[in-house]
């Protein structure tokens, strides 16, 4: 299942830096607006401890994660819907994605150009939202409206920099939290700069550098998982000696539809599925033991797959 999340925001808020941290794929990062002209695409593994534990449990030779696609889209500016800053071209890129990761700068740094006069996250958010809505008004195609796409806000801070104070003592932070509460928006906090620098380091080295930077929660895993959930996706698993794999399906999918993620025959020729929760399987110690304990269930065509199910399909 190929679903994508577009990384958007004002120029120089850290979009391409975040993309680098997400994908380990080198894209142009420069300290001036419109450094990114063409959208870059990266496929990112979805972190999942359940899959990792299943792979160890089955002593699998391969451990294959679910994946989500991120698209780095160039910065939008006021007037983008009227063509400012190559705006129409960039807005058309947003039309092609299924959801939006809206990067919002929450730090001040005089060495990084800011297209806005003052740091005001809510104002920045509303500027982008206005441009999306204006583009929708002018668009002849009303079936893929930008303003209706699900959004995850990515608050980008800077280690050692002058960040918004994440307490009630900073009115801009309070205003931002109030905005999220009123709109029901989801958000994650990331230090894109640190994560981009650490992306190629060994795990042990990362921990050492994190201590030096004072950044202990990378936020990247939360962003990937949040984006996955934003798209309405869940994972079910297949596991065995050869391979443990996480399969991506839409939440609410029935067993035959889930089977189609593996092979179309699993949907068209579906007979039944043997289902067990991933943790229940591990606790049982083996599939045979789980069957003896009555924990391995046989489900038919109407079964709605749950996040974390381990499934074996029987098809004709």
C-alpha positions in Angstrom: 0.0 0.0 0.0 1.6 3.2 -1.2 0.5 6.2 0.8 2.5 9.4 1.2 3.0 12.3 3.6 4.1 15.6 2.3 6.5 17.7 4.5 5.4 21.3 4.2 6.0 24.6 5.9 7.4 28.1 5.5 11.0 28.4 4.0 13.8 27.7 6.4 11.8 26.0 9.1 13.8 22.8 8.8 11.8 20.7 6.3 14.7 19.3 4.2 16.8 18.8 7.4 13.9 16.8 8.8 13.6 14.9 5.6 17.3 14.0 5.8 16.9 12.8 9.4 13.9 10.7 8.3 15.3 9.0 5.3 19.1 9.2 5.5 18.7 10.4 1.9 20.7 13.4 0.9 18.7 16.3 -0.4 19.7 19.9 -0.9 19.7 21.9 2.3 20.7 25.5 2.1 20.1 28.6 4.1 17.9 30.5 1.7 14.3 30.2 0.6 13.4 27.8 -2.2 16.5 25.6 -1.9 14.2 22.7 -2.7 12.6 23.0 -6.1 11.6 19.4 -6.9 10.0 17.2 -4.3 12.2 14.5 -3.0 10.7 11.2 -1.9 11.9 8.7 0.7 10.5 5.5 2.0 10.8 5.2 5.7 10.6 2.1 7.9 7.9 2.3 10.6 9.5 1.5 14.0 7.7 -1.3 15.7 8.9 -3.2 18.8 6.2 -5.8 18.3 7.7 -6.9 15.0 11.2 -6.9 16.4 10.0 -9.2 19.3 8.2 -11.5 16.9 11.4 -11.8 14.7 13.4 -12.8 17.8 10.6 -15.2 18.9 10.6 -16.9 15.5 14.4 -16.6 15.0 13.6 -15.2 11.6 16.3 -14.8 9.0 14.6 -11.5 7.8 12.8 -8.8 9.7 10.8 -6.6 7.3 9.1 -3.5 8.6 6.1 -1.6 7.4 6.9 1.6 5.5 5.5 5.0 4.9 6.5 7.5 2.2 7.6 11.0 3.0 7.8 13.7 0.3 9.9 16.8 0.9 8.0 19.8 -0.6 9.6 23.2 -1.0 8.6 26.1 1.3 5.4 28.0 0.9 5.2 31.8 1.3 2.3 34.3 1.6 0.8 34.6 -1.9 1.7 31.1 -2.9 -1.8 30.5 -4.2 -1.3 33.4 -6.5 2.0 32.1 -7.7 4.4 33.8 -5.3 7.6 31.8 -4.8 6.7 29.2 -7.4 3.7 28.6 -5.2 1.3 27.0 -7.6 3.9 24.4 -8.5 4.5 23.5 -4.9 0.9 23.5 -4.0 0.2 21.0 -6.8 2.8 18.7 -5.2 0.8 18.8 -2.0 -2.2 17.7 -4.0 -0.5 14.4 -4.8 0.1 13.4 -1.1 -2.4 11.7 1.2 -1.5 13.6 4.4 0.6 16.6 5.5 3.4 16.9 8.1 3.4 20.6 8.7 6.8 21.7 10.1 6.6 24.7 12.4 9.8 26.5 13.7 9.7 27.1 17.5 13.2 28.5 17.9 14.9 31.8 17.1 18.4 31.8 15.5 19.7 35.1 13.9 22.0 33.0 11.7 19.1 31.3 9.9 17.0 33.4 7.6 13.4 33.7 8.7 10.8 34.9 6.2 8.6 36.2 9.0 9.3 39.2 11.0 8.8 37.6 14.4 8.6 34.0 15.7 4.9 33.3 16.0 4.1 29.6 15.4 0.3 30.1 15.3 0.6 32.9 12.8 2.9 30.7 10.6 0.4 27.8 10.8 -2.5 30.0 9.8 -0.5 31.5 6.9 0.1 28.1 5.4 -3.5 27.0 6.0 -4.8 30.2 4.3 -2.7 29.5 1.2 -4.0 25.9 1.1 -7.6 27.2 1.4 -7.1 29.8 -1.3 -5.6 27.3 -3.6 -8.7 25.1 -3.0 -11.0 28.0 -3.8 -9.3 28.6 -7.2 -9.0 24.9 -8.0 -11.4 23.4 -10.5 -10.9 20.0 -9.1 -12.9 19.8 -5.8 -12.2 16.1 -5.2 -8.7 16.5 -3.7 -8.9 19.6 -1.6 -5.7 20.5 0.2 -7.4 22.0 3.3 -9.2 18.7 3.9 -6.0 16.5 4.1 -5.1 15.2 7.6 -2.3 17.1 9.3 0.4 16.3 11.8 2.2 19.3 13.1 6.0 18.9 13.6 7.4 21.4 16.1 11.1 21.9 15.2 13.3 23.1 18.0 17.1 23.7 18.2 19.4 22.2 20.8 21.2 25.0 22.6 19.1 27.6 20.8 16.5 30.0 22.0 13.3 27.9 21.8 9.8 28.7 22.9 9.6 27.9 26.6 7.3 24.8 26.8 5.6 26.2 29.9 2.7 28.5 30.8 5.3 31.3 31.2 5.7 31.7 27.4 2.5 33.2 25.9 3.4 32.0 22.4 3.6 28.4 23.7 0.3 28.8 25.5 -1.3 30.2 22.4 0.1 27.3 20.3 -1.2 24.7 22.7 -4.6 26.4 22.8 -4.7 26.4 19.1 -4.0 22.6 19.0 -6.6 21.9 21.6 -9.3 24.0 19.9 -8.6 22.4 16.5 -8.0 18.9 17.8 -4.7 18.8 16.0 -1.9 16.3 16.7 1.7 17.3 17.1 5.2 16.0 17.8 8.4 17.8 18.9 11.6 17.2 16.9 15.1 18.6 16.8 15.6 18.1 13.1 19.2 19.5 13.2 20.4 17.1 15.8 18.7 14.1 14.2 20.1 14.9 10.8 23.6 15.0 12.3 23.1 11.8 14.2 21.4 9.8 11.4 24.5 7.9 10.2 26.0 7.2 13.7 26.1 3.9 15.4 23.5 3.5 18.2 26.1 3.7 21.0 27.6 6.9 19.4 24.2 8.4 19.1 23.6 8.0 22.8 26.9 9.7 23.6 26.1 12.6 21.3 22.6 12.9 22.7 24.0 13.4 26.1 26.2 16.2 24.8 23.3 17.9 23.0 20.9 17.3 25.8 18.4 15.7 23.4 17.3 12.4 24.7 14.0 11.9 22.8 14.6 12.0 19.0 10.9 12.6 18.1 11.6 10.9 14.8 10.0 7.6 15.7 7.0 9.5 17.1 6.7 11.4 13.8 6.9 8.2 11.7 4.4 6.4 13.9 2.2 9.5 14.1 2.2 9.8 10.3 1.3 6.2 9.9 -1.7 6.6 12.2 -2.6 9.9 10.5 -3.1 7.9 7.3 -5.4 5.5 9.1 -3.0 2.6 8.8 -2.4 -0.4 11.0 0.0 -3.4 10.8 -0.6 -7.1 11.0 2.2 -9.6 11.0 3.3 -12.9 9.5 6.1 -14.6 11.2 8.2 -17.7 10.8 11.8 -19.0 10.5 12.3 -17.4 7.1 10.8 -14.0 7.7 8.8 -11.8 10.1 7.0 -9.0 8.2 4.7 -6.1 9.1 1.9 -5.7 6.5 0.2 -2.3 6.0 -3.6 -2.1 5.7 -6.3 0.5 6.3 -7.9 0.4 9.7 -11.2 -1.4 9.5 -10.0 -3.8 6.8 -11.5 -7.3 6.7 -9.4 -10.5 6.6 -9.7 -11.0 2.8 -8.7 -7.3 2.2 -5.8 -7.7 4.5 -4.8 -10.9 2.7 -4.6 -8.9 -0.5 -1.7 -7.0 1.0 0.3 -10.3 0.7 -1.1 -11.5 -2.6 -4.3 -10.8 -4.6 -5.2 -14.6 -4.4 -5.5 -14.2 -0.7 -8.5 -12.0 -1.2 -10.1 -13.6 -4.2 -9.7 -17.1 -3.0 -9.9 -16.5 0.7 -11.2 -19.4 2.8 -10.3 -18.6 6.4 -7.6 -17.1 8.5 -5.8 -18.3 11.7 -5.4 -15.3 14.0 -3.7 -14.5 17.3 -2.5 -11.4 19.0 1.3 -10.9 18.7 1.8 -10.8 22.5 -0.4 -13.7 23.2 1.6 -15.8 20.7 4.9 -14.9 22.4 3.5 -15.6 25.8 2.2 -19.0 24.7 5.7 -19.9 23.5 4.7 -21.5 20.2 1.9 -21.6 17.7 1.2 -25.2 18.7 0.9 -24.3 22.4 -1.3 -21.4 21.5 -3.6 -23.8 19.6 -3.7 -26.2 22.5 -4.7 -23.3 24.8 -7.4 -22.2 22.5 -5.8 -18.9 21.8 -5.4 -19.4 18.0 -8.7 -18.4 16.4 -10.2 -19.3 13.1 -11.8 -16.3 11.5 -13.9 -15.9 8.3 -14.5 -13.3 5.6 -16.2 -10.8 8.0 -13.4 -10.6 10.5 -12.0 -7.1 10.9 -8.3 -7.3 11.4 -6.9 -5.7 14.5 -3.6 -3.8 14.9 -1.0 -6.3 16.1 -2.7 -9.5 14.8 -0.5 -12.4 13.6 -2.3 -14.0 10.7 -1.9 -17.1 8.5 -4.3 -17.2 5.5 -5.8 -20.3 4.0 -6.9 -19.8 0.4 -8.1 -22.0 -2.5 
